[in-house]
Amino acid sequence: VNKCVRKKMGVKKSSFASAEETQALTGMQIGGVTALGLPADLPLWVDSRVMQCEYIILGGGSRSIKIRISPQVFGLTPNTEIVENLALDAN
């Protein structure tokens, strides 16, 4: 997990959630987690460059379903924040 994410979380060290933790938090399996079905109290951070894409591919809630959709959907999802340089190592 990069420095930008750790800084937003207010921690010095972090790692990705395990498959079990992911299932418990989202109700979805790894490989199928979708921003469209996350619990409203779970923060969603989106790199600002994603918003410049014509379309994006999201998980569809299961491992076998993917969704092609406009990134503008993030304007409709709860608790979403568009973050500059989220996917880059913030020095």
C-alpha positions in Angstrom: 0.0 0.0 0.0 1.6 3.3 -1.1 2.4 6.3 1.0 -0.6 8.3 -0.1 -3.0 5.6 1.1 -1.2 5.2 4.4 -1.2 9.0 5.0 -5.0 9.1 4.3 -5.5 6.2 6.8 -3.3 7.9 9.4 -1.0 4.9 9.7 2.6 4.1 9.1 2.1 0.5 8.0 -0.8 -1.2 6.3 -1.6 -4.1 4.0 -4.5 -5.3 1.8 -7.4 -7.1 3.5 -7.4 -10.9 3.3 -10.1 -12.7 1.4 -11.9 -13.4 4.6 -11.8 -9.8 5.8 -12.9 -8.6 2.3 -15.9 -10.9 2.4 -16.8 -9.8 5.9 -16.6 -6.1 5.1 -18.2 -6.0 1.7 -20.2 -9.2 1.4 -18.3 -9.9 -1.9 -15.5 -12.2 -2.9 -12.0 -11.1 -4.0 -12.2 -10.6 -7.8 -15.8 -9.5 -7.7 -15.8 -6.6 -5.3 -17.6 -3.6 -6.8 -17.8 0.0 -5.8 -21.5 -0.1 -6.7 -22.4 -2.3 -3.8 -20.1 -1.3 -1.0 -21.6 -0.5 2.4 -22.3 3.3 2.6 -20.0 3.7 5.7 -17.0 2.1 3.9 -14.8 4.9 2.3 -14.0 4.6 -1.4 -11.0 6.5 -2.8 -10.6 6.9 -6.5 -7.5 8.2 -8.3 -8.4 11.4 -10.1 -6.9 10.0 -13.4 -9.7 7.4 -13.4 -12.2 10.2 -13.9 -10.5 11.1 -17.2 -11.3 7.7 -18.7 -14.1 7.2 -21.2 -15.1 4.0 -19.4 -13.8 1.7 -16.6 -14.3 -2.0 -15.8 -15.6 -2.7 -12.3 -16.3 -6.0 -10.5 -19.9 -6.9 -10.7 -20.4 -8.4 -7.2 -19.1 -11.8 -8.1 -16.0 -13.3 -9.6 -17.7 -14.0 -13.0 -19.3 -10.6 -13.6 -17.6 -7.4 -14.7 -19.3 -4.1 -15.6 -18.2 -1.5 -18.2 -19.4 1.9 -17.0 -18.5 5.6 -17.0 -16.3 6.7 -14.2 -18.9 9.4 -13.5 -20.7 6.7 -11.6 -18.4 7.6 -8.7 -20.4 10.9 -8.3 -23.4 8.7 -7.3 -21.6 6.3 -4.9 -21.7 7.0 -1.2 -18.6 8.0 0.8 -16.5 8.4 -2.4 -13.5 10.8 -2.6 -11.6 11.6 -5.7 -7.9 11.7 -4.7 -5.0 13.2 -6.6 -2.0 10.8 -7.1 -3.7 8.0 -5.2 -2.1 5.4 -7.5 1.3 7.1 -7.4 4.0 7.0 -4.6 3.5 10.3 -2.9 6.9 11.6 -1.9 
